[in-house]
Amino acid sequence: MFLIGFRTRPIMAFLFPTLRVSLGKQVPFPPRLGRPAEYGALAAHIVENAMLNSETIRLDGAIRMQPR
């Protein structure tokens, strides 16, 4: 399973730059939005690595949903 957090998307080009920066700062480490190339690199690694199986991989910069 491949779980993703905040990432840069084409739709985000319509957001104000300050809003994009604000969203990125909510990510604990690194404090920025994920890049499409990072997701692609992980997907390629999953396919190429024969030793990886039955794993949940979080690519979310350690962001967690806060309780209500």
PDB file of N, CA, C and O in Angstrom, chain B, residues numbered from 101:
ATOM      1  N   MET B 101       0.845  -1.156   0.000  1.00  0.00           N
ATOM      2  CA  MET B 101       0.000   0.000   0.000  1.00  0.00           C
ATOM      3  C   MET B 101       0.899   1.230   0.000  1.00  0.00           C
ATOM      4  O   MET B 101       1.965   1.236   0.616  1.00  0.00           O
ATOM      5  N   PHE B 102       0.464   2.245  -0.682  1.00  0.00           N
ATOM      6  CA  PHE B 102       1.246   3.454  -0.895  1.00  0.00           C
ATOM      7  C   PHE B 102       0.415   4.625  -0.380  1.00  0.00           C
ATOM      8  O   PHE B 102      -0.546   5.029  -1.034  1.00  0.00           O
ATOM      9  N   LEU B 103       0.769   5.180   0.784  1.00  0.00           N
ATOM     10  CA  LEU B 103       0.012   6.276   1.388  1.00  0.00           C
ATOM     11  C   LEU B 103       0.757   7.588   1.162  1.00  0.00           C
ATOM     12  O   LEU B 103       1.935   7.707   1.500  1.00  0.00           O
ATOM     13  N   ILE B 104       0.068   8.561   0.595  1.00  0.00           N
ATOM     14  CA  ILE B 104       0.729   9.826   0.293  1.00  0.00           C
ATOM     15  C   ILE B 104       0.104  10.964   1.082  1.00  0.00           C
ATOM     16  O   ILE B 104      -1.083  10.937   1.407  1.00  0.00           O
ATOM     17  N   GLY B 105       0.913  11.952   1.380  1.00  0.00           N
ATOM     18  CA  GLY B 105       0.456  13.130   2.110  1.00  0.00           C
ATOM     19  C   GLY B 105       0.309  14.313   1.159  1.00  0.00           C
ATOM     20  O   GLY B 105       0.012  14.143  -0.023  1.00  0.00           O
ATOM     21  N   PHE B 106       0.523  15.521   1.697  1.00  0.00           N
ATOM     22  CA  PHE B 106       0.449  16.719   0.868  1.00  0.00           C
ATOM     23  C   PHE B 106       1.520  16.652  -0.203  1.00  0.00           C
ATOM     24  O   PHE B 106       2.678  16.345   0.080  1.00  0.00           O
ATOM     25  N   ARG B 107       1.130  16.938  -1.428  1.00  0.00           N
ATOM     26  CA  ARG B 107       2.109  16.971  -2.505  1.00  0.00           C
ATOM     27  C   ARG B 107       1.712  18.042  -3.506  1.00  0.00           C
ATOM     28  O   ARG B 107       0.559  18.468  -3.570  1.00  0.00           O
ATOM     29  N   THR B 108       2.686  18.460  -4.273  1.00  0.00           N
ATOM     30  CA  THR B 108       2.445  19.455  -5.304  1.00  0.00           C
ATOM     31  C   THR B 108       1.639  18.811  -6.422  1.00  0.00           C
ATOM     32  O   THR B 108       1.977  17.729  -6.901  1.00  0.00           O
ATOM     33  N   ARG B 109       0.583  19.479  -6.828  1.00  0.00           N
ATOM     34  CA  ARG B 109      -0.270  19.001  -7.921  1.00  0.00           C
ATOM     35  C   ARG B 109      -0.508  20.167  -8.867  1.00  0.00           C
ATOM     36  O   ARG B 109      -0.406  21.321  -8.452  1.00  0.00           O
ATOM     37  N   PRO B 110      -0.825  19.892 -10.142  1.00  0.00           N
ATOM     38  CA  PRO B 110      -1.093  20.987 -11.083  1.00  0.00           C
ATOM     39  C   PRO B 110      -2.193  21.936 -10.602  1.00  0.00           C
ATOM     40  O   PRO B 110      -2.120  23.138 -10.854  1.00  0.00           O
ATOM     41  N   ILE B 111      -3.201  21.417  -9.920  1.00  0.00           N
ATOM     42  CA  ILE B 111      -4.297  22.262  -9.437  1.00  0.00           C
ATOM     43  C   ILE B 111      -3.788  23.297  -8.435  1.00  0.00           C
ATOM     44  O   ILE B 111      -4.393  24.358  -8.280  1.00  0.00           O
ATOM     45  N   MET B 112      -2.687  22.996  -7.757  1.00  0.00           N
ATOM     46  CA  MET B 112      -2.151  23.922  -6.766  1.00  0.00           C
ATOM     47  C   MET B 112      -1.531  25.166  -7.398  1.00  0.00           C
ATOM     48  O   MET B 112      -1.259  26.141  -6.696  1.00  0.00           O
ATOM     49  N   ALA B 113      -1.309  25.148  -8.685  1.00  0.00           N
ATOM     50  CA  ALA B 113      -0.789  26.337  -9.364  1.00  0.00           C
ATOM     51  C   ALA B 113      -1.770  27.501  -9.256  1.00  0.00           C
ATOM     52  O   ALA B 113      -1.375  28.659  -9.389  1.00  0.00           O
ATOM     53  N   PHE B 114      -3.037  27.203  -9.017  1.00  0.00           N
ATOM     54  CA  PHE B 114      -4.057  28.244  -8.903  1.00  0.00           C
ATOM     55  C   PHE B 114      -4.140  28.833  -7.494  1.00  0.00           C
ATOM     56  O   PHE B 114      -4.820  29.837  -7.284  1.00  0.00           O
ATOM     57  N   LEU B 115      -3.458  28.221  -6.534  1.00  0.00           N
ATOM     58  CA  LEU B 115      -3.456  28.737  -5.165  1.00  0.00           C
ATOM     59  C   LEU B 115      -2.460  29.883  -5.033  1.00  0.00           C
ATOM     60  O   LEU B 115      -1.474  29.956  -5.768  1.00  0.00           O
ATOM     61  N   PHE B 116      -2.728  30.759  -4.103  1.00  0.00           N
ATOM     62  CA  PHE B 116      -1.772  31.825  -3.812  1.00  0.00           C
ATOM     63  C   PHE B 116      -0.476  31.195  -3.302  1.00  0.00           C
ATOM     64  O   PHE B 116      -0.525  30.223  -2.549  1.00  0.00           O
ATOM     65  N   PRO B 117       0.678  31.729  -3.697  1.00  0.00           N
ATOM     66  CA  PRO B 117       1.952  31.167  -3.208  1.00  0.00           C
ATOM     67  C   PRO B 117       2.024  31.091  -1.683  1.00  0.00           C
ATOM     68  O   PRO B 117       2.585  30.141  -1.137  1.00  0.00           O
ATOM     69  N   THR B 118       1.459  32.083  -0.993  1.00  0.00           N
ATOM     70  CA  THR B 118       1.501  32.048   0.473  1.00  0.00           C
ATOM     71  C   THR B 118       0.714  30.861   1.025  1.00  0.00           C
ATOM     72  O   THR B 118       1.089  30.291   2.050  1.00  0.00           O
ATOM     73  N   LEU B 119      -0.370  30.487   0.353  1.00  0.00           N
ATOM     74  CA  LEU B 119      -1.159  29.335   0.791  1.00  0.00           C
ATOM     75  C   LEU B 119      -0.390  28.038   0.559  1.00  0.00           C
ATOM     76  O   LEU B 119      -0.417  27.144   1.405  1.00  0.00           O
ATOM     77  N   ARG B 120       0.293  27.929  -0.578  1.00  0.00           N
ATOM     78  CA  ARG B 120       1.105  26.735  -0.841  1.00  0.00           C
ATOM     79  C   ARG B 120       2.209  26.597   0.203  1.00  0.00           C
ATOM     80  O   ARG B 120       2.465  25.500   0.699  1.00  0.00           O
ATOM     81  N   VAL B 121       2.861  27.707   0.535  1.00  0.00           N
ATOM     82  CA  VAL B 121       3.919  27.682   1.546  1.00  0.00           C
ATOM     83  C   VAL B 121       3.339  27.292   2.905  1.00  0.00           C
ATOM     84  O   VAL B 121       3.942  26.512   3.641  1.00  0.00           O
ATOM     85  N   SER B 122       2.180  27.830   3.231  1.00  0.00           N
ATOM     86  CA  SER B 122       1.526  27.508   4.496  1.00  0.00           C
ATOM     87  C   SER B 122       1.199  26.020   4.590  1.00  0.00           C
ATOM     88  O   SER B 122       1.405  25.407   5.638  1.00  0.00           O
ATOM     89  N   LEU B 123       0.695  25.440   3.514  1.00  0.00           N
ATOM     90  CA  LEU B 123       0.416  23.995   3.504  1.00  0.00           C
ATOM     91  C   LEU B 123       1.697  23.202   3.712  1.00  0.00           C
ATOM     92  O   LEU B 123       1.718  22.231   4.469  1.00  0.00           O
ATOM     93  N   GLY B 124       2.756  23.613   3.044  1.00  0.00           N
ATOM     94  CA  GLY B 124       4.036  22.921   3.176  1.00  0.00           C
ATOM     95  C   GLY B 124       4.594  22.981   4.582  1.00  0.00           C
ATOM     96  O   GLY B 124       5.209  22.021   5.048  1.00  0.00           O
ATOM     97  N   LYS B 125       4.389  24.097   5.266  1.00  0.00           N
ATOM     98  CA  LYS B 125       4.908  24.245   6.629  1.00  0.00           C
ATOM     99  C   LYS B 125       4.179  23.357   7.634  1.00  0.00           C
ATOM    100  O   LYS B 125       4.672  23.158   8.744  1.00  0.00           O
ATOM    101  N   GLN B 126       3.028  22.824   7.270  1.00  0.00           N
ATOM    102  CA  GLN B 126       2.305  21.910   8.152  1.00  0.00           C
ATOM    103  C   GLN B 126       2.933  20.525   8.182  1.00  0.00           C
ATOM    104  O   GLN B 126       2.628  19.724   9.066  1.00  0.00           O
ATOM    105  N   VAL B 127       3.801  20.237   7.230  1.00  0.00           N
ATOM    106  CA  VAL B 127       4.471  18.939   7.144  1.00  0.00           C
ATOM    107  C   VAL B 127       5.677  18.971   8.088  1.00  0.00           C
ATOM    108  O   VAL B 127       6.529  19.850   7.953  1.00  0.00           O
ATOM    109  N   PRO B 128       5.771  18.028   9.049  1.00  0.00           N
ATOM    110  CA  PRO B 128       6.868  18.052  10.021  1.00  0.00           C
ATOM    111  C   PRO B 128       8.276  17.938   9.425  1.00  0.00           C
ATOM    112  O   PRO B 128       9.152  18.728   9.776  1.00  0.00           O
ATOM    113  N   PHE B 129       8.505  16.975   8.536  1.00  0.00           N
ATOM    114  CA  PHE B 129       9.857  16.808   7.990  1.00  0.00           C
ATOM    115  C   PHE B 129       9.818  16.144   6.638  1.00  0.00           C
ATOM    116  O   PHE B 129       9.255  15.056   6.511  1.00  0.00           O
ATOM    117  N   PRO B 130      10.384  16.745   5.639  1.00  0.00           N
ATOM    118  CA  PRO B 130      10.834  18.122   5.576  1.00  0.00           C
ATOM    119  C   PRO B 130       9.637  19.053   5.446  1.00  0.00           C
ATOM    120  O   PRO B 130       8.614  18.658   4.887  1.00  0.00           O
ATOM    121  N   PRO B 131       9.740  20.279   5.948  1.00  0.00           N
ATOM    122  CA  PRO B 131       8.584  21.186   5.944  1.00  0.00           C
ATOM    123  C   PRO B 131       8.307  21.789   4.564  1.00  0.00           C
ATOM    124  O   PRO B 131       8.547  22.973   4.328  1.00  0.00           O
ATOM    125  N   ARG B 132       7.805  20.962   3.675  1.00  0.00           N
ATOM    126  CA  ARG B 132       7.463  21.380   2.312  1.00  0.00           C
ATOM    127  C   ARG B 132       6.503  20.371   1.717  1.00  0.00           C
ATOM    128  O   ARG B 132       6.281  19.301   2.284  1.00  0.00           O
ATOM    129  N   LEU B 133       5.941  20.712   0.583  1.00  0.00           N
ATOM    130  CA  LEU B 133       5.072  19.774  -0.132  1.00  0.00           C
ATOM    131  C   LEU B 133       5.932  18.742  -0.854  1.00  0.00           C
ATOM    132  O   LEU B 133       7.050  19.032  -1.278  1.00  0.00           O
ATOM    133  N   GLY B 134       5.393  17.543  -0.983  1.00  0.00           N
ATOM    134  CA  GLY B 134       6.096  16.501  -1.722  1.00  0.00           C
ATOM    135  C   GLY B 134       6.180  16.839  -3.199  1.00  0.00           C
ATOM    136  O   GLY B 134       5.334  17.559  -3.729  1.00  0.00           O
ATOM    137  N   ARG B 135       7.189  16.324  -3.853  1.00  0.00           N
ATOM    138  CA  ARG B 135       7.406  16.562  -5.281  1.00  0.00           C
ATOM    139  C   ARG B 135       7.002  15.323  -6.077  1.00  0.00           C
ATOM    140  O   ARG B 135       7.226  14.199  -5.627  1.00  0.00           O
ATOM    141  N   PRO B 136       6.408  15.516  -7.255  1.00  0.00           N
ATOM    142  CA  PRO B 136       5.993  14.370  -8.060  1.00  0.00           C
ATOM    143  C   PRO B 136       7.128  13.378  -8.340  1.00  0.00           C
ATOM    144  O   PRO B 136       6.896  12.169  -8.366  1.00  0.00           O
ATOM    145  N   ALA B 137       8.333  13.869  -8.546  1.00  0.00           N
ATOM    146  CA  ALA B 137       9.466  12.975  -8.830  1.00  0.00           C
ATOM    147  C   ALA B 137       9.761  12.058  -7.648  1.00  0.00           C
ATOM    148  O   ALA B 137      10.219  10.932  -7.841  1.00  0.00           O
ATOM    149  N   GLU B 138       9.504  12.528  -6.421  1.00  0.00           N
ATOM    150  CA  GLU B 138       9.733  11.688  -5.241  1.00  0.00           C
ATOM    151  C   GLU B 138       8.761  10.517  -5.210  1.00  0.00           C
ATOM    152  O   GLU B 138       9.137   9.406  -4.835  1.00  0.00           O
ATOM    153  N   TYR B 139       7.542  10.752  -5.593  1.00  0.00           N
ATOM    154  CA  TYR B 139       6.543   9.679  -5.633  1.00  0.00           C
ATOM    155  C   TYR B 139       6.864   8.692  -6.755  1.00  0.00           C
ATOM    156  O   TYR B 139       6.737   7.479  -6.588  1.00  0.00           O
ATOM    157  N   GLY B 140       7.277   9.225  -7.882  1.00  0.00           N
ATOM    158  CA  GLY B 140       7.664   8.363  -9.006  1.00  0.00           C
ATOM    159  C   GLY B 140       8.851   7.492  -8.659  1.00  0.00           C
ATOM    160  O   GLY B 140       8.877   6.309  -8.999  1.00  0.00           O
ATOM    161  N   ALA B 141       9.843   8.070  -7.980  1.00  0.00           N
ATOM    162  CA  ALA B 141      11.030   7.303  -7.595  1.00  0.00           C
ATOM    163  C   ALA B 141      10.668   6.179  -6.631  1.00  0.00           C
ATOM    164  O   ALA B 141      11.203   5.075  -6.734  1.00  0.00           O
ATOM    165  N   LEU B 142       9.763   6.454  -5.694  1.00  0.00           N
ATOM    166  CA  LEU B 142       9.349   5.407  -4.760  1.00  0.00           C
ATOM    167  C   LEU B 142       8.577   4.303  -5.482  1.00  0.00           C
ATOM    168  O   LEU B 142       8.791   3.119  -5.222  1.00  0.00           O
ATOM    169  N   ALA B 143       7.686   4.689  -6.380  1.00  0.00           N
ATOM    170  CA  ALA B 143       6.920   3.685  -7.139  1.00  0.00           C
ATOM    171  C   ALA B 143       7.859   2.796  -7.951  1.00  0.00           C
ATOM    172  O   ALA B 143       7.674   1.579  -7.998  1.00  0.00           O
ATOM    173  N   ALA B 144       8.857   3.391  -8.584  1.00  0.00           N
ATOM    174  CA  ALA B 144       9.825   2.603  -9.368  1.00  0.00           C
ATOM    175  C   ALA B 144      10.609   1.670  -8.451  1.00  0.00           C
ATOM    176  O   ALA B 144      10.850   0.516  -8.804  1.00  0.00           O
ATOM    177  N   HIS B 145      11.005   2.150  -7.292  1.00  0.00           N
ATOM    178  CA  HIS B 145      11.756   1.315  -6.358  1.00  0.00           C
ATOM    179  C   HIS B 145      10.914   0.126  -5.875  1.00  0.00           C
ATOM    180  O   HIS B 145      11.425  -0.986  -5.739  1.00  0.00           O
ATOM    181  N   ILE B 146       9.642   0.364  -5.621  1.00  0.00           N
ATOM    182  CA  ILE B 146       8.748  -0.714  -5.182  1.00  0.00           C
ATOM    183  C   ILE B 146       8.700  -1.816  -6.232  1.00  0.00           C
ATOM    184  O   ILE B 146       8.756  -2.999  -5.900  1.00  0.00           O
ATOM    185  N   VAL B 147       8.599  -1.432  -7.479  1.00  0.00           N
ATOM    186  CA  VAL B 147       8.517  -2.416  -8.567  1.00  0.00           C
ATOM    187  C   VAL B 147       9.845  -3.142  -8.757  1.00  0.00           C
ATOM    188  O   VAL B 147       9.856  -4.341  -9.035  1.00  0.00           O
ATOM    189  N   GLU B 148      10.955  -2.440  -8.612  1.00  0.00           N
ATOM    190  CA  GLU B 148      12.271  -3.015  -8.885  1.00  0.00           C
ATOM    191  C   GLU B 148      12.829  -3.850  -7.734  1.00  0.00           C
ATOM    192  O   GLU B 148      13.669  -4.717  -7.972  1.00  0.00           O
ATOM    193  N   ASN B 149      12.395  -3.621  -6.500  1.00  0.00           N
ATOM    194  CA  ASN B 149      12.964  -4.283  -5.343  1.00  0.00           C
ATOM    195  C   ASN B 149      12.236  -5.600  -5.061  1.00  0.00           C
ATOM    196  O   ASN B 149      11.093  -5.603  -4.605  1.00  0.00           O
ATOM    197  N   ALA B 150      12.905  -6.699  -5.336  1.00  0.00           N
ATOM    198  CA  ALA B 150      12.306  -8.023  -5.153  1.00  0.00           C
ATOM    199  C   ALA B 150      12.136  -8.390  -3.674  1.00  0.00           C
ATOM    200  O   ALA B 150      11.355  -9.285  -3.353  1.00  0.00           O
ATOM    201  N   MET B 151      12.850  -7.720  -2.778  1.00  0.00           N
ATOM    202  CA  MET B 151      12.775  -8.046  -1.355  1.00  0.00           C
ATOM    203  C   MET B 151      11.631  -7.323  -0.639  1.00  0.00           C
ATOM    204  O   MET B 151      11.359  -7.611   0.526  1.00  0.00           O
ATOM    205  N   LEU B 152      10.980  -6.420  -1.295  1.00  0.00           N
ATOM    206  CA  LEU B 152       9.899  -5.661  -0.681  1.00  0.00           C
ATOM    207  C   LEU B 152       8.576  -6.369  -0.935  1.00  0.00           C
ATOM    208  O   LEU B 152       8.208  -6.626  -2.081  1.00  0.00           O
ATOM    209  N   ASN B 153       7.864  -6.681   0.147  1.00  0.00           N
ATOM    210  CA  ASN B 153       6.573  -7.332  -0.016  1.00  0.00           C
ATOM    211  C   ASN B 153       5.672  -7.035   1.173  1.00  0.00           C
ATOM    212  O   ASN B 153       6.144  -6.866   2.297  1.00  0.00           O
ATOM    213  N   SER B 154       4.382  -6.974   0.916  1.00  0.00           N
ATOM    214  CA  SER B 154       3.365  -6.796   1.960  1.00  0.00           C
ATOM    215  C   SER B 154       3.706  -5.684   2.942  1.00  0.00           C
ATOM    216  O   SER B 154       3.751  -5.909   4.151  1.00  0.00           O
ATOM    217  N   GLU B 155       3.939  -4.519   2.434  1.00  0.00           N
ATOM    218  CA  GLU B 155       4.352  -3.406   3.273  1.00  0.00           C
ATOM    219  C   GLU B 155       3.463  -2.191   3.015  1.00  0.00           C
ATOM    220  O   GLU B 155       3.008  -1.977   1.892  1.00  0.00           O
ATOM    221  N   THR B 156       3.217  -1.400   4.055  1.00  0.00           N
ATOM    222  CA  THR B 156       2.547  -0.114   3.910  1.00  0.00           C
ATOM    223  C   THR B 156       3.628   0.951   4.004  1.00  0.00           C
ATOM    224  O   THR B 156       4.331   1.045   5.010  1.00  0.00           O
ATOM    225  N   ILE B 157       3.755   1.740   2.971  1.00  0.00           N
ATOM    226  CA  ILE B 157       4.792   2.766   2.920  1.00  0.00           C
ATOM    227  C   ILE B 157       4.125   4.128   2.992  1.00  0.00           C
ATOM    228  O   ILE B 157       3.267   4.456   2.173  1.00  0.00           O
ATOM    229  N   ARG B 158       4.523   4.910   3.970  1.00  0.00           N
ATOM    230  CA  ARG B 158       3.986   6.264   4.129  1.00  0.00           C
ATOM    231  C   ARG B 158       5.002   7.237   3.539  1.00  0.00           C
ATOM    232  O   ARG B 158       6.156   7.281   3.964  1.00  0.00           O
ATOM    233  N   LEU B 159       4.570   7.990   2.587  1.00  0.00           N
ATOM    234  CA  LEU B 159       5.399   9.040   2.003  1.00  0.00           C
ATOM    235  C   LEU B 159       4.654  10.342   2.253  1.00  0.00           C
ATOM    236  O   LEU B 159       4.053  10.925   1.351  1.00  0.00           O
ATOM    237  N   ASP B 160       4.712  10.781   3.512  1.00  0.00           N
ATOM    238  CA  ASP B 160       3.864  11.905   3.920  1.00  0.00           C
ATOM    239  C   ASP B 160       4.573  12.927   4.794  1.00  0.00           C
ATOM    240  O   ASP B 160       3.921  13.813   5.347  1.00  0.00           O
ATOM    241  N   GLY B 161       5.885  12.827   4.934  1.00  0.00           N
ATOM    242  CA  GLY B 161       6.612  13.797   5.737  1.00  0.00           C
ATOM    243  C   GLY B 161       6.237  13.767   7.205  1.00  0.00           C
ATOM    244  O   GLY B 161       6.408  14.769   7.899  1.00  0.00           O
ATOM    245  N   ALA B 162       5.735  12.660   7.692  1.00  0.00           N
ATOM    246  CA  ALA B 162       5.348  12.451   9.097  1.00  0.00           C
ATOM    247  C   ALA B 162       4.099  13.237   9.496  1.00  0.00           C
ATOM    248  O   ALA B 162       3.852  13.421  10.688  1.00  0.00           O
ATOM    249  N   ILE B 163       3.321  13.696   8.548  1.00  0.00           N
ATOM    250  CA  ILE B 163       2.101  14.437   8.892  1.00  0.00           C
ATOM    251  C   ILE B 163       1.032  13.450   9.349  1.00  0.00           C
ATOM    252  O   ILE B 163       0.872  12.379   8.765  1.00  0.00           O
ATOM    253  N   ARG B 164       0.317  13.814  10.381  1.00  0.00           N
ATOM    254  CA  ARG B 164      -0.755  12.979  10.916  1.00  0.00           C
ATOM    255  C   ARG B 164      -1.997  13.835  11.100  1.00  0.00           C
ATOM    256  O   ARG B 164      -1.909  15.025  11.403  1.00  0.00           O
ATOM    257  N   MET B 165      -3.139  13.221  10.915  1.00  0.00           N
ATOM    258  CA  MET B 165      -4.394  13.929  11.115  1.00  0.00           C
ATOM    259  C   MET B 165      -4.585  14.183  12.610  1.00  0.00           C
ATOM    260  O   MET B 165      -4.392  13.282  13.427  1.00  0.00           O
ATOM    261  N   GLN B 166      -4.960  15.392  12.957  1.00  0.00           N
ATOM    262  CA  GLN B 166      -5.165  15.748  14.354  1.00  0.00           C
ATOM    263  C   GLN B 166      -6.548  15.291  14.805  1.00  0.00           C
ATOM    264  O   GLN B 166      -7.488  15.298  14.010  1.00  0.00           O
ATOM    265  N   PRO B 167      -6.688  14.892  16.072  1.00  0.00           N
ATOM    266  CA  PRO B 167      -8.013  14.518  16.563  1.00  0.00           C
ATOM    267  C   PRO B 167      -8.935  15.735  16.607  1.00  0.00           C
ATOM    268  O   PRO B 167      -8.485  16.870  16.766  1.00  0.00           O
ATOM    269  N   ARG B 168     -10.218  15.478  16.464  1.00  0.00           N
ATOM    270  CA  ARG B 168     -11.191  16.583  16.500  1.00  0.00           C
ATOM    271  C   ARG B 168     -11.532  16.985  17.902  1.00  0.00           C
ATOM    272  O   ARG B 168     -12.333  17.898  18.105  1.00  0.00           O
TER     273      ARG B 168
END
